[in-house]
Amino acid sequence: MSSKIPLSYATPSLGMHPTHTLPKKLAAISAAGFDGIELGFDDLRAFAHTHLERSSQVAEDDWPALVQTAQEVKRMCEELNLVVLVLQPFSGFEGYDGERKEEMFRKAKHWGEIMDALGCEMLQVGSNDDPESSADRDTIAEDLRELADLLTPKKIAYENWAWGAHINTWEDIWDIVSRANRENLGMCLDTFQTAGREWADPTKPDGKVPNAETLYRESMERLERTIPKEKIFFFQISDAYKMTPPMEDAAVDGAPPRSRWSHGFRPLPYNGGYLPMNEMVKAVLGTGFRGWFSVEVFLEEEHSKEWAEGLEEKWAADGMKSVKRLLEEQKT
């Protein structure tokens, strides 16, 4: 089965230390046998600094510099036979009005220009975690509809972030995608974002939400029978560590528990995590989906190590091994 499914690796998941440069990451991902990448915007910015030989960091709105750098990234990926699957993460987007909304749509237009330079056909949008943004679902759907129209024929993959202020489950994003009703708007599903919201809770001693097994099983059954396979644009894979002691059930530096958990404690499958990933993989495959599986993991301590010979190659090779095992354990 695994040979039929294209595999991707997210560049932000291959080292957080600045010595882990984008060219090194791309080479390691290619050497491990992946078919494509999720390109992190911060990786693009960091590479622009060295590629353009700037004395300071390239600003996040220096669009000409970022477009020029994206052209070089496209060239490197073509040499390595890597598809730029998606540019990510486009966040804090939906649920605003007035100048803030206009600002986000101007930004989206420029991200579209970067995507053109990359030869990239998909943008990932993470659900807004700003509690001040609108919770009105018609408003959120209208924003996603306008974004899809702005960037058509590019695809928009809307992802439920487990700590999203208003949209944080797969059923939430399916509701928004259905309301928006655009062919080029679909879903980014993620084992962590779903199991880490509906089954797990890093603030609890047992690491689970109440009645976790039943609620999660029923949710996966609904997913399998509800979601059309063509509306799943890609599927991200990661596990999570059970937090011992549990995390404080409060925001720290503005980040709620599941956000902190997500950004520092998400290993590869079969590497010490505890989420029920197989159940979600089975449900997603049960829809008939055979599109992109993408490894997106975040281990703050491990990935903060300085570059060393073979380190990125080991991380990428371990990623390939784990996702292949995950696929091989499924039955269709």
Sequence and secondary structure as in RCSB ss.txt:
>XXXX:A:sequence
MSSKIPLSYATPSLGMHPTHTLPKKLAAISAAGFDGIELGFDDLRAFAHTHLERSSQVAEDDWPALVQTAQEVKR
MCEELNLVVLVLQPFSGFEGYDGERKEEMFRKAKHWGEIMDALGCEMLQVGSNDDPESSADRDTIAEDLRELADL
LTPKKIAYENWAWGAHINTWEDIWDIVSRANRENLGMCLDTFQTAGREWADPTKPDGKVPNAETLYRESMERLER
TIPKEKIFFFQISDAYKMTPPMEDAAVDGAPPRSRWSHGFRPLPYNGGYLPMNEMVKAVLGTGFRGWFSVEVFLE
EEHSKEWAEGLEEKWAADGMKSVKRLLEEQKT
>XXXX:A:secstr
 GGGS EEEEGGGS  STTS HHHHHHHHHHTT SEEEEEHHHHHHHHHHHTT SS   TT HHHHHHHHHHHHH
HHHHTT EEEEEEEE S SS  HHHHHHHHHHHHHHHHHHHHHT  EEEEE    TTS   HHHHHHHHHHHHHH
HTTSEEEEE  TT SS  SHHHHHHHHHHH  TTEEEEEEHHHHHHHHTB TTSTTSB TTHHHHHHHHHHHHHH
HS GGGEEEEEE      SS   SS BTTB HHHHHHHHEE  TTSS    HHHHHHHHHHTT  S EEE  EEH
HHHTS   TTHHHHHHHHHHHHHHHHHHT   
